[in-house]
Amino acid sequence: MRLLALVLGGNTLQTWMIAVLVSATALVALWLAKRLIGRFLAVVSERTKSETESLASKILARTGFWFLLAVSLYLGLSLVDLPERAAGIVSKVMVVLVFLQVGLWGNVIVTHLVARNIKARLGEDDVGVATVYAVGFMARLILWAVVFLLILENLGVNITTLVAGLGIGGIAVALAVQNILGDLFGSLSILLDKPFVIGDFIIVDNYMGTVEHIGLKSTRIRSLSGEQLIFSNSDLLKSRIRNYKRMYERRVVFSLGVTYETPYEKLERIPVLIREVIEAQPGVRFDRAHFNEYGPFSLNFEVVYYVLNPDYDTYMDIQQAINLAIFRRFKEEEIDFAYPTQTLYHKTGPQLFAVPVIPQTQGIWPTPPSAEGK
């Protein structure tokens, strides 16, 4: 009994023994509880395929033995009287360990959510997968930054001064690498806003091609002539981008001209004839055909129609069929296409003689239809 009454560090030996017994019991109980609950959640998750049980099982599995040991020791030490300085050290160490464990749990949650979203998008939305990766990285970065700052605050560090210092240093670093940061945030903007995705055919200024890769600093486009075009993300977002992959139908405008000698009745019939030709084509919607102007050497007609399929090859096939049909119908109706000519009037005496002059280089008519992009 006298041995139990022996005082060590301000507490009796009996008190220390009770504290050790409580710590050991708590450690065994927590370890067994973790094992049993983990097995139960694993069985339930396998049976129900529930996301909630699966996440809970992952969180429990990420609970470290060191954390259980720290909690057990803290429970035991709470039964003894420690010096103020020692009690403060134990309390701070416990807080640091708790925040580290919370960070690990948060990391498990972020990883689980990222994996679930990637699984849902994989093979269907490659850019969405890249977006989820980027958002997951930013979430982990913010999580551990908050954990780090909370740990420093509980250790007595003045984080206000630290944050201010980091802010000043961050400004200096940002100025030094502003181009890189601009491209990085441009990448995030492209991934989140999605003005285009991989596989889209786009035109940027005078350059056009199919998007092959969207990276953190640059976007790569395969041009029609075969070479690879590389744009920095920040410059790309400052440009005017035309995305032809998202075109749901193609508007086509083209003109043709006939000679001034064409009779009035045939001029009236030309819009009707053109409409019949276009409406005979499958997959198109006729809009209008009008005699719109008197040209220098021709009477000009403007024609507008829509190709309901945005595919460029389909549009070219239809336009070719329309051109051939118009050529055939004009020949049947004896309507002449116009080409650049001049008529000179030479006066000799009382009579005027009209002399047609044909330039050496003749123009091409009708005007090719306007429908940019492939």
FENCORNOR-V838243 format. One record per residue. N is the residue number from 0. RES is the residue in one letter. SS is DSSP state (H for helix, E for strand, C for the rest). PHI is phi as a letter, one per 20 degrees, with the letter a starting at -180 (* if undefined). Layout:
BEGIN
n: (N/N)
res: (RES/RES)
ss: (SS/SS)
phi: (PHI/PHI)
END
This chain:
BEGIN
n: (0/1/2/3/4/5/6/7/8/9/10/11/12/13/14/15/16/17/18/19/20/21/22/23/24/25/26/27/28/29/30/31/32/33/34/35/36/37/38/39/40/41/42/43/44/45/46/47/48/49/50/51/52/53/54/55/56/57/58/59/60/61/62/63/64/65/66/67/68/69/70/71/72/73/74/75/76/77/78/79/80/81/82/83/84/85/86/87/88/89/90/91/92/93/94/95/96/97/98/99/100/101/102/103/104/105/106/107/108/109/110/111/112/113/114/115/116/117/118/119/120/121/122/123/124/125/126/127/128/129/130/131/132/133/134/135/136/137/138/139/140/141/142/143/144/145/146/147/148/149/150/151/152/153/154/155/156/157/158/159/160/161/162/163/164/165/166/167/168/169/170/171/172/173/174/175/176/177/178/179/180/181/182/183/184/185/186/187/188/189/190/191/192/193/194/195/196/197/198/199/200/201/202/203/204/205/206/207/208/209/210/211/212/213/214/215/216/217/218/219/220/221/222/223/224/225/226/227/228/229/230/231/232/233/234/235/236/237/238/239/240/241/242/243/244/245/246/247/248/249/250/251/252/253/254/255/256/257/258/259/260/261/262/263/264/265/266/267/268/269/270/271/272/273/274/275/276/277/278/279/280/281/282/283/284/285/286/287/288/289/290/291/292/293/294/295/296/297/298/299/300/301/302/303/304/305/306/307/308/309/310/311/312/313/314/315/316/317/318/319/320/321/322/323/324/325/326/327/328/329/330/331/332/333/334/335/336/337/338/339/340/341/342/343/344/345/346/347/348/349/350/351/352/353/354/355/356/357/358/359/360/361/362/363/364/365/366/367/368/369/370/371/372/373)
res: (M/R/L/L/A/L/V/L/G/G/N/T/L/Q/T/W/M/I/A/V/L/V/S/A/T/A/L/V/A/L/W/L/A/K/R/L/I/G/R/F/L/A/V/V/S/E/R/T/K/S/E/T/E/S/L/A/S/K/I/L/A/R/T/G/F/W/F/L/L/A/V/S/L/Y/L/G/L/S/L/V/D/L/P/E/R/A/A/G/I/V/S/K/V/M/V/V/L/V/F/L/Q/V/G/L/W/G/N/V/I/V/T/H/L/V/A/R/N/I/K/A/R/L/G/E/D/D/V/G/V/A/T/V/Y/A/V/G/F/M/A/R/L/I/L/W/A/V/V/F/L/L/I/L/E/N/L/G/V/N/I/T/T/L/V/A/G/L/G/I/G/G/I/A/V/A/L/A/V/Q/N/I/L/G/D/L/F/G/S/L/S/I/L/L/D/K/P/F/V/I/G/D/F/I/I/V/D/N/Y/M/G/T/V/E/H/I/G/L/K/S/T/R/I/R/S/L/S/G/E/Q/L/I/F/S/N/S/D/L/L/K/S/R/I/R/N/Y/K/R/M/Y/E/R/R/V/V/F/S/L/G/V/T/Y/E/T/P/Y/E/K/L/E/R/I/P/V/L/I/R/E/V/I/E/A/Q/P/G/V/R/F/D/R/A/H/F/N/E/Y/G/P/F/S/L/N/F/E/V/V/Y/Y/V/L/N/P/D/Y/D/T/Y/M/D/I/Q/Q/A/I/N/L/A/I/F/R/R/F/K/E/E/E/I/D/F/A/Y/P/T/Q/T/L/Y/H/K/T/G/P/Q/L/F/A/V/P/V/I/P/Q/T/Q/G/I/W/P/T/P/P/S/A/E/G/K)
ss: (C/C/C/C/C/C/E/E/C/C/E/E/H/H/H/H/H/H/H/H/H/H/H/H/H/H/H/H/H/H/H/H/H/H/H/H/H/H/H/H/H/H/H/H/H/H/H/H/C/C/H/H/H/H/H/H/H/H/H/H/H/C/C/C/H/H/H/H/H/H/H/H/H/H/H/H/H/C/C/C/C/C/C/H/H/H/H/H/H/H/H/H/H/H/H/H/H/H/H/H/H/H/H/H/H/H/H/H/H/H/H/H/H/H/H/H/H/H/H/H/H/C/C/C/C/H/H/H/H/H/H/H/H/H/H/H/H/H/H/H/H/H/H/H/H/H/H/H/H/H/H/H/H/H/C/C/C/C/H/H/H/H/H/H/H/H/H/H/H/H/H/H/H/H/H/H/C/H/H/H/H/H/H/H/H/H/H/H/H/H/H/H/H/C/C/C/C/C/C/C/E/E/E/E/C/C/E/E/E/E/E/E/E/E/C/C/C/E/E/E/E/E/E/C/C/C/C/E/E/E/E/E/H/H/H/H/H/H/C/C/E/E/E/H/H/H/C/C/C/E/E/E/E/E/E/E/E/E/C/C/C/C/C/H/H/H/H/H/H/H/H/H/H/H/H/H/H/H/H/C/C/C/C/E/E/E/E/E/E/E/E/E/E/E/C/C/C/C/E/E/E/E/E/E/E/E/E/C/C/C/C/H/H/H/H/H/H/H/H/H/H/H/H/H/H/H/H/H/H/H/H/H/H/C/C/C/E/C/C/C/C/E/E/E/E/E/E/E/C/C/E/E/E/E/E/E/E/C/C/C/C/C/C/C/C/C/E/E/E/E/C/C/C/C)
phi: (*/f/f/f/e/f/e/c/m/n/c/f/f/f/f/f/f/f/f/f/f/f/f/f/f/f/f/f/f/f/f/f/f/f/f/f/f/f/f/f/f/f/f/f/f/f/f/e/l/e/f/f/f/f/f/f/f/f/f/f/f/e/f/f/f/f/f/f/f/f/f/f/f/f/f/f/f/f/e/d/e/d/g/g/f/f/f/f/f/f/f/f/f/f/f/f/f/f/f/f/f/f/f/f/f/f/f/f/f/f/f/f/f/f/f/f/f/f/f/f/d/g/n/d/c/f/f/f/f/f/f/f/g/f/f/f/f/f/f/f/f/f/g/f/f/f/f/f/f/f/f/f/f/f/e/n/e/f/f/f/f/f/f/f/f/f/f/f/f/f/f/f/f/f/f/f/c/f/f/f/f/f/f/f/f/f/f/f/f/f/f/e/e/l/f/b/c/f/o/f/e/c/c/c/l/d/d/b/r/d/f/d/b/d/d/f/d/b/c/d/c/e/f/f/e/o/f/e/d/d/d/f/f/f/f/f/f/e/e/e/d/d/d/e/f/e/f/e/b/d/e/d/c/b/c/b/c/c/f/f/f/f/f/g/f/f/f/f/e/g/g/f/f/f/f/f/f/f/f/f/e/f/m/c/c/f/d/a/b/c/f/d/a/e/e/f/b/b/e/d/d/d/c/c/b/c/e/f/d/f/f/f/f/f/f/f/f/f/f/f/f/f/f/f/f/f/g/f/f/f/f/f/e/l/d/e/f/e/b/g/c/c/c/d/d/d/e/c/m/e/d/d/d/e/d/f/c/d/f/f/d/e/f/d/b/f/f/g/f/d/b/f/n/d)
END
